[in-house]
Amino acid sequence: MISKDRVRIHPCIQRTLRARLRQHCASVNATETAVVERAIEKYIDGTGDKTLLFRRLDRIGRAIERLEHAVDLHMEAYAIWVKLWFAHTPSVPEEAKRAARSLAESRYKQFVDHVAAEFNGGKRFLQDLPHESIADEKELLEATDDEDTKPESTK
């Protein structure tokens, strides 16, 4: 007897698919109804493994793009700094090189200490830059929908 919250449907499927369904149900000790019901839920809800995997890959791809942008920005800032350093640093006479090296080591230690303090404090160079939103969460979810999750009639 069918419970009151369930309805009987009569879809037609290929014989080979029916044989595979029976074989799968026997191997996992499940009813055909349970397997078909779960498959339909996954299809309609878009929660199948493939769909979830593509969504996660898309998020990872966007994170990598943000990292590439940050690295490019840091490399450009570093290149500009090196150019300015070469342009404004005078040559050191041979007799002053020992004192210059000592001063350079001292200033480098101060620089490293300052960078460590800034980094440990949570402040980042990229936070000083303006951020641009490319899309809201709804638009991103719509963009990540996989063609396989859409019904045949909309493809």
C-alpha positions as CSV (number, residue, x, y, z in Angstrom):
1,M,0.0,0.0,0.0
2,I,1.3,3.5,-0.9
3,S,1.3,6.0,2.0
4,K,-0.8,9.2,1.7
5,D,2.2,11.5,1.1
6,R,3.5,9.5,-1.8
7,V,2.3,9.2,-5.4
8,R,3.0,6.6,-8.0
9,I,4.6,7.7,-11.2
10,H,5.2,5.7,-14.4
11,P,8.2,7.0,-16.3
12,C,9.5,4.9,-19.2
13,I,13.3,4.1,-19.2
14,Q,15.5,2.1,-21.4
15,R,15.7,-1.6,-20.7
16,T,19.5,-1.4,-20.2
17,L,19.1,1.4,-17.7
18,R,16.4,-0.7,-15.8
19,A,18.8,-3.6,-15.6
20,R,21.6,-1.4,-14.3
21,L,19.1,0.1,-11.7
22,R,18.1,-3.4,-10.5
23,Q,21.8,-4.5,-10.3
24,H,22.7,-1.4,-8.3
25,C,19.8,-1.8,-5.9
26,A,20.7,-5.4,-5.3
27,S,24.4,-4.5,-4.7
28,V,23.6,-1.8,-2.1
29,N,20.5,-3.5,-0.7
30,A,18.2,-0.6,-1.5
31,T,14.8,-0.4,-3.1
32,E,14.4,1.0,-6.6
33,T,12.0,3.6,-5.1
34,A,14.7,4.8,-2.7
35,V,17.4,5.0,-5.3
36,V,15.2,6.8,-7.9
37,E,13.8,9.2,-5.3
38,R,17.3,10.1,-4.1
39,A,18.5,10.6,-7.7
40,I,15.6,12.8,-8.5
41,E,16.2,14.9,-5.4
42,K,19.9,15.3,-6.2
43,Y,19.0,16.3,-9.8
44,I,16.4,18.9,-8.9
45,D,18.3,20.3,-5.9
46,G,21.6,20.4,-7.8
47,T,23.4,18.6,-5.0
48,G,24.9,15.8,-7.0
49,D,28.6,15.1,-6.5
50,K,29.5,16.5,-10.0
51,T,27.6,19.7,-9.4
52,L,29.2,20.3,-6.0
53,L,32.6,19.5,-7.3
54,F,32.2,22.0,-10.1
55,R,31.0,24.7,-7.7
56,R,34.0,24.0,-5.4
57,L,36.4,24.1,-8.4
58,D,34.9,27.4,-9.5
59,R,35.4,28.9,-6.0
60,I,39.0,27.6,-6.0
61,G,39.5,29.2,-9.4
62,R,38.3,32.6,-8.2
63,A,40.6,32.3,-5.2
64,I,43.6,31.6,-7.4
65,E,42.7,34.6,-9.6
66,R,42.7,36.8,-6.5
67,L,46.1,35.3,-5.4
68,E,47.5,36.0,-8.9
69,H,46.3,39.5,-8.7
70,A,47.9,40.0,-5.3
71,V,51.2,38.5,-6.5
72,D,51.2,40.6,-9.6
73,L,50.6,43.7,-7.6
74,H,53.3,42.9,-5.1
75,M,55.8,42.2,-7.9
76,E,55.0,45.5,-9.6
77,A,55.4,47.4,-6.4
78,Y,58.7,45.7,-5.8
79,A,59.9,46.4,-9.3
80,I,59.1,50.1,-8.9
81,W,60.9,50.2,-5.5
82,V,64.0,48.6,-7.0
83,K,64.0,51.1,-9.9
84,L,63.7,54.0,-7.4
85,W,66.3,52.6,-5.1
86,F,68.8,52.3,-8.0
87,A,68.0,55.8,-9.2
88,H,68.4,57.5,-5.8
89,T,71.2,55.4,-4.2
90,P,74.7,56.9,-4.8
91,S,77.8,54.8,-5.2
92,V,79.7,54.3,-2.1
93,P,83.5,55.1,-2.1
94,E,85.8,52.1,-1.4
95,E,86.9,53.5,2.0
96,A,83.3,53.9,3.2
97,K,82.0,50.4,2.2
98,R,82.6,48.8,5.6
99,A,80.6,51.4,7.4
100,A,77.9,51.3,4.7
101,R,77.6,47.5,5.0
102,S,77.2,47.8,8.8
103,L,74.6,50.5,8.4
104,A,72.8,48.4,5.7
105,E,72.6,45.4,8.0
106,S,71.3,47.5,10.9
107,R,68.7,49.1,8.6
108,Y,67.7,45.7,7.1
109,K,67.1,44.3,10.6
110,Q,64.9,47.3,11.4
111,F,63.0,46.7,8.1
112,V,62.5,43.0,8.9
113,D,61.3,43.8,12.4
114,H,58.8,46.4,11.0
115,V,57.5,43.9,8.4
116,A,57.1,41.2,11.0
117,A,55.2,43.6,13.3
118,E,52.9,44.6,10.5
119,F,52.3,41.1,9.4
120,N,51.7,39.8,12.9
121,G,49.3,42.7,13.5
122,G,47.1,41.5,10.6
123,K,47.7,44.5,8.4
124,R,48.2,43.8,4.7
125,F,49.2,46.0,1.8
126,L,46.3,44.8,-0.2
127,Q,43.8,46.1,2.4
128,D,44.9,49.6,1.6
129,L,43.7,49.3,-1.9
130,P,40.1,49.8,-3.1
131,H,38.1,46.6,-3.5
132,E,35.8,46.1,-6.4
133,S,32.8,43.7,-6.2
134,I,32.4,41.8,-9.5
135,A,29.1,40.1,-8.5
136,D,26.9,39.4,-5.6
137,E,26.4,35.8,-4.2
138,K,23.2,35.2,-6.3
139,E,25.0,36.1,-9.6
140,L,27.9,33.9,-8.7
141,L,25.7,30.9,-8.0
142,E,23.8,31.4,-11.2
143,A,27.1,31.6,-13.1
144,T,28.3,28.4,-11.6
145,D,25.3,26.3,-12.6
146,D,26.4,23.4,-14.7
147,E,24.7,22.6,-18.0
148,D,24.2,19.0,-16.8
149,T,21.9,20.2,-13.9
150,K,19.4,21.7,-16.3
151,P,16.5,19.7,-17.8
152,E,16.9,18.5,-21.4
153,S,14.2,20.9,-22.6
154,T,16.2,24.0,-21.5
155,K,19.6,22.9,-23.1
